[in-house]
Amino acid sequence: MSKELTRSQIHQDLNLEKANHNELDVQRSLLRSIFIIVTCTAAMVVNTANTSSVSVSLPTIERDLNIKEEQLQWLVSAYSLSSGCLLLFFGRLADIYGRKRAFMIGTLCQVAFSLGAGFAQSGSTLVILRAFQGIGAAATIPSALGILAHAFPPSKMRSIAFATFAAGAPVGGAFGMINGGVLTQISSSHWRSPFYLVAVMSALTGISGMISFDADVTSTEAVDWIGASLITVGLVLIVFVLGQGQIAPQGWKTPYIIILLIVGIIMVLLFLLWERYLELVIDHPSGAPSAWTPPPLMRLSLWTRAKGRMAVILVIAFLNSCAFVSWGFWVQLYYQNYLLLAPMQTMLRFIPMFIVGCLCNVLVAMFVGKLPLVVFAVSGTLLTATAAMLFALIDPTATYWAFCFPSTVLVVFGADFMYSAGTIFVAKIALPHERSVAGALFQTMTQASSLGTAAGLTVTTLVFNIVVKNESADAGVTVNSAGTNAPHFAQLKGYRSAQWSCASFSLMAALLAAIFLHGAGIIGDKKVIRHVDSDETIAVRFESKNTQFKNI
């Protein structure tokens, strides 16, 4: 590898970024900056609402389309699978062909396939359309992250932008859950209404992006189709197996589960080897990109940035995602299956989580330029661990305010602190030409549809099933495949054990943060940028950008 060449490329990127940022400081109005932030945040709202609104509508969809229960879960999983496993691929496409273009294509997919889902007449058709909806999300989210990182130089405005974007997740979750439940119950088209609403929201988001986003800066680099194919197939197989292993005919011993898991792992390993090979070829003094040796989809050296703290941040985000999503899953089941609460009663108990989630992102925007990263990482993960412990020690006879409410308030600190601060950190250390793919990598670890979710639910489900089975056996009860005949005390022990597993994920994340992030320092910036818009200077800026990138 040529260290001189690599260093030269980095300096060239950073110099170009500095020049562009100096121009952006004076060549965009404050109103346009606000619209950029609002538009990217709206994309995140649509993404999370797409999952929560459908989850609330599942019973109605099941009755209307006569869908089997085992097929019903795919209405949520199909969207999650396609959006989570294609993030890296679309993140790289956005970096090469333009983030605005990728964002617009993603929103167009959301509009088209949301409308199609609203008119679906069968379960199979709806599952397929949900998968195509997920492709739209895979294009918009990494593009939005890249757009924000490029539009705002390191400054207080960047911190506000990323904190606002992160707040789109709890806002979208609450918006989808509330509106999905209300529209399903009161509208004439019932479960179809949330899909129509998502289509309208996506259309408005696309129009806003078309008007407010800066013009694309594209590249002539070739796409690493081999790497994209390997990682996409590998992630799809792994996430599929993690989600289906427990409910397969023979559980984890089912032959196709074992085979698909092995193939998925092999695909990911081949992807890593292939990316390393391409990175060595490109960085070699005599190396040059070609159709067979394009720039890598994801440089493995990205994981070693900031003295290896990039890898630590990704692992912490992964563990925190395992804890947060699993906590929500088991709390929802505890409310509905153990306490026998109605869906609307369950939804009301989650509302404090969405409110506090928004407040957490406000705190990050206010203090990320004053406090070191380790403060957000350690405090957030410890509070999430505390939330899981409260449910692990829960007394079912106690009032909601004793255990459930404080747990619901505390659990979001880890998720929102790490997501907001993590995206700011990733944007800070990623080079301009790889910001979307770096954001996609972070999303893959954290998104409630990808690796963190799949791994967390798999581990906690194993713990729950083992504990319930053993406790029932001690009482002389053989639990059936659905677990419906398990004694009440055995179920409670299972829920508590699953929450202890959630707490262990967060405690591991806190330990990693305390050990490896103590020297990361402050990642926010106190600099305030100026906003002055001029059609003439904007035209000159875009012409200058195109000339500079052509010369790279």
Phi, psi and omega in degrees: 000142178265107180294326180295318180294315180299315180297321179295318180297319180295315180297321179297317177299313184291324178294317178296319179299317181297318179296315180297319182293323177298322178290320180295332179301330188241001188237027172215138179286158177299324180298317179295320178299318178298318180294325177298314180296314181297319181294314179296321178295321178299325177297320177292321177300314179299318182299311182285326178295330179299331179272311185292325181292323179288322180301319180292330185272356187305312180301320179293318178297319180301316181287318186290317183261000179056052182269139176291152185298321181291337177275337186299321183296337181287346175294331175267317185293324182298317178295313182296319183295311183289320181290319182288324186273349180254005182300311182299316182298310182288332175298319178291319177299321179295320179295327184273308188265354177118129183286323178297317180298314180297321179298316181294319178296319179298315179294325177297319176298318180298316180296309185297311186279339172290317175298316179299319179296325179294335180258003183299142182245002179213158181296319181297317178298318181295320178298315180297316180293326176295323177296319178290329172300319180297326177298321177299317178295322179297334178274322187283319188293307177296328176296317180298319178298316178295322179296315179296316181296322181283326186284331185239116177293167177306113186191176176296326179296323177296317179300317178296319182298312183287326177294321178294317178300316180295326179295342178298334180291305177294325178296316179294321178298315179292316181299314181294318182293314183290308182292326176298316179294317182293310182297321180296327185274323189253342184276157181290330181268002174054241187292344181285334184301316178301326178293319177297320180295318178298321178298316179296315179298318179296320179297315179296322178297317179296318179297317179297319178294321179300324183277319191266330186292148173293158178296149182291146168248109187261171181229158178262008181297148176281158179269137177279080184292327179295312179298319179299318180293317182296312184287325180293312179297317181299313180293319179302313182295316182294312180296321178299313182295317180298327180279332186256349185303322183284331186254005176294159184309318179246025181065219181289349178272356179299129185306315184291333176294314180297314182297313182295324178295316179296315180297318179299315179296318178299318179299316180294319178297318177297322178299314181297318178295318180295317180295322178296319179298314180296321180296320178294319180296314183293323184277349179290141182306325182263002182280148178213142179297146176213181180298327182265344177230067179285170172303142184298149176299319178215114177295127178295335178294344176301326181292338183264002182299155179055046178060037177084000182289338176299315179297321180296315179301318181295318179293318178298316179298320178298311181295320180293324176295319176305315184289311188295310183292321179295322176303311181298320180298312185283331176292319178297317178294323179299316180296313189273322185267331181262311178274350178059043176276151177287158180306319181293323177295321177296315180301318181298326181288343179267349185303318178303329180297319181291322180294312180294326178302317177295319180295324178299319180290329174296318179298319179297315180299325182284324191243357182294338176270002182239330183248147179291158182303322184299331179295314179294318184293312184289312181297317181297312182291325178292322178293322176296319177298320178298320179299316179294322180295324178300318178285332177291338180253011191297144173253112184301337181276350182284160178291159179305325186285345183281312183242311189294313183297307179299325178295317180296325179289318187281330191296332186281346183299315180296314182297312185280322175299314183288323181291312181295306181294324180295317179294324177295318179297314180297317179297329182287322185264345180282144177284157185305324185277000183230017186292323180291319180289327176293318176296323178295321178298316178297318178298321181300325180282333189249331189302143183284045179204001192239219190297313181301315180297310183298314182292316181298313180294325179295312182295313182292327177293319176301315180298313180301311183297319181294315181295315180297319180295315181292317180295322178292321180296322178297333179268004178082021181247130174264115185288134178283175185299328180273348179074014185285341182261009180292138179301153183299318182292328179291321177297317180298318178297323178295316178298318179296318180295321177299322180288327173297324176296318177300316180298323181294324176299312182293322179295322175297320178296318179297320179296315178299318181296316182295325183280314192257346183253006183296337180257009184289334178075196180274128183261344177279174181224138182271355184296139178253128182264154179263150179237111176224120185258139177209124181300323182291315180290328178295317179298318179294320181298314182295322178294320179294319179300312182299321180294317181296318182288330178292334182274353180284000000 
